Amino acid sequence: MITVVDYGMGNLRNVCRALEEIGVEVVVTADPAVVREATTVILPGVGAFGEAVRRIDGLGLRAPIMDHVFRGKPLLGICLGMQLLFESSEESPGAPGLGILPGAVSRFHGELPVPHIGWNDVVATRQSVLFPGGGGVFYFVHSYYAAESDASIAATEYGTRFASAVQKEEVFGVQFHPEKSQAAGLSLLRAFAAQTAEAATDAKRGG
């Protein structure tokens, strides 16, 4: 089962539909207790960084999300959900991200239209279970991006080269929308779900 965190700013219907299409049982919740006990969490997100932080904190979700990560359980951040993994964003100065990954999220600057909307290449930059085939073409909608770093596992070009996917242990993030990316997106979610099942099995053996 995968728990999708509902803090009022996610594309929940499409995310759930995509997970159900690959045969995954889904629960959608804003209950901190349910998040704390979840085996696997997806943190979606559409909208402003600062408002997302305000809602997450207002609902008491920060602590259970961080506890989930601390205990080594799988988490996938999608779009704004990936940006929330970082410490801060240029979009909302002073709003503290989850800080799971170091650094700040920046706004696109240059001649290309902002937001970056549409299909674009995602190229794997290091090995990850999310990209067994080395990358693919995925659907993006965003105005802010994370620079490449030690956590980057894939990159995309849009006026500048940025991290389109990140990973730190069992925490994953993708800037694009797998739930809108047709076969490539379903393949990625299937790979994440398989990793989730493997992690859960290992945890039971360890316990």
Secondary structure in CASP SS format (residue, H / E / C, confidence):
PFRMAT SS
TARGET T0000
AUTHOR 0000-0000-0000
METHOD secondary structure of the structure
MODEL  1
M C 1.00
I E 1.00
T E 1.00
V E 1.00
V E 1.00
D C 1.00
Y C 1.00
G C 1.00
M C 1.00
G C 1.00
N C 1.00
L H 1.00
R H 1.00
N H 1.00
V H 1.00
C H 1.00
R H 1.00
A H 1.00
L H 1.00
E H 1.00
E H 1.00
I C 1.00
G C 1.00
V C 1.00
E C 1.00
V E 1.00
V E 1.00
V E 1.00
T E 1.00
A C 1.00
D C 1.00
P H 1.00
A H 1.00
V H 1.00
V H 1.00
R H 1.00
E H 1.00
A C 1.00
T C 1.00
T C 1.00
V E 1.00
I E 1.00
L E 1.00
P C 1.00
G C 1.00
V C 1.00
G C 1.00
A C 1.00
F H 1.00
G H 1.00
E H 1.00
A H 1.00
V H 1.00
R H 1.00
R H 1.00
I H 1.00
D H 1.00
G H 1.00
L C 1.00
G C 1.00
L C 1.00
R H 1.00
A H 1.00
P H 1.00
I H 1.00
M H 1.00
D H 1.00
H H 1.00
V H 1.00
F H 1.00
R C 1.00
G C 1.00
K C 1.00
P C 1.00
L E 1.00
L E 1.00
G E 1.00
I E 1.00
C C 1.00
L H 1.00
G H 1.00
M H 1.00
Q H 1.00
L C 1.00
L C 1.00
F C 1.00
E C 1.00
S E 1.00
S E 1.00
E C 1.00
E C 1.00
S C 1.00
P C 1.00
G C 1.00
A C 1.00
P C 1.00
G C 1.00
L C 1.00
G C 1.00
I C 1.00
L C 1.00
P C 1.00
G C 1.00
A E 1.00
V E 1.00
S E 1.00
R E 1.00
F C 1.00
H C 1.00
G C 1.00
E C 1.00
L C 1.00
P C 1.00
V C 1.00
P C 1.00
H E 1.00
I E 1.00
G E 1.00
W E 1.00
N E 1.00
D E 1.00
V E 1.00
V E 1.00
A E 1.00
T C 1.00
R C 1.00
Q C 1.00
S C 1.00
V C 1.00
L C 1.00
F C 1.00
P C 1.00
G C 1.00
G C 1.00
G E 1.00
G E 1.00
V E 1.00
F E 1.00
Y E 1.00
F E 1.00
V E 1.00
H E 1.00
S C 1.00
Y E 1.00
Y E 1.00
A E 1.00
A C 1.00
E C 1.00
S C 1.00
D C 1.00
A C 1.00
S E 1.00
I E 1.00
A E 1.00
A E 1.00
T E 1.00
E E 1.00
Y C 1.00
G C 1.00
T C 1.00
R E 1.00
F E 1.00
A E 1.00
S E 1.00
A E 1.00
V E 1.00
Q E 1.00
K E 1.00
E C 1.00
E C 1.00
V E 1.00
F E 1.00
G E 1.00
V E 1.00
Q C 1.00
F C 1.00
H C 1.00
P H 1.00
E H 1.00
K H 1.00
S C 1.00
Q H 1.00
A H 1.00
A H 1.00
G H 1.00
L H 1.00
S H 1.00
L H 1.00
L H 1.00
R H 1.00
A H 1.00
F H 1.00
A H 1.00
A H 1.00
Q H 1.00
T H 1.00
A H 1.00
E H 1.00
A H 1.00
A H 1.00
T H 1.00
D H 1.00
A H 1.00
K H 1.00
R H 1.00
G H 1.00
G C 1.00
END
